[in-house]
């Protein structure tokens, strides 16, 4: 597998992932990913993408408690 940005070699590793969404910040440490050995760009497999999306949706649903009535 080659990096889409620099064509460097990819190896399995872990990365920190951040997302800001609808008033909250979610940070996940040590998420498995493919990491470019040259530029550090990271890519996630479908399993990790699905898990991140599920977590973000769950946090978003719970975060509605902190919303002011509109």
N, C-alpha and C positions, 0 to 999 in steps of 0.2 A: 504494500500500500504506500502511495506517495502523497505528500502534502499538496493540497490544491493551490496553495499560495506560493510555495518556494520549491516544490518537488523534492523536498527532503524526505528521508526515511521516517516512518512512523513506528512507534513502539508502544506497548501497553504501559499505562501508568495511571496516576490519579491526578485530578485537578480540583480546585475550588471553583464552585459555580455560584454565581449571583444572579438574582432576578428581582427587578422592581416591578410591582404589579398592583394596581388599584389601592395604593396607600400602604403597602407593606413591602418589606425587603426580606427576601429569603436567601440564605447563604447555606450552601451544602459543602462540607469539607470532604476531601478524599473520594470524589466521584470517579469511578472507573472510566477511562477514556483512552483513545488513541492520541498520542502526543508526538508532535513533530520533533525530531532530534535536532533539527537545524534552527527553526524559528519559534518553536514552542506552541504553535497553533494546536488546538485540541478538537477532536471529533468524538461524538458519542455514538454508540450502537443504539439500535432501536429500543432495546430493553431499558437502557438508562434514560433515553428521551421520554419514554412512556412513564417511567417512575417519577421523573422530574415534573412532568405535566400533571400527574395525579396528585403529587404533593402540593403544587401550586394551586390547583383547583380546591383542594381540601382547606388550605390556609385561607384562600379567598373566601370560601363559604363561611369559615369561622370568623374571619375579620369583619364580616357584615355586622357583627355585634357592636363594633366600634363606630359604625357609621351614624351620622346624625340623621334624624328623620327629615325627609325632603320636602 
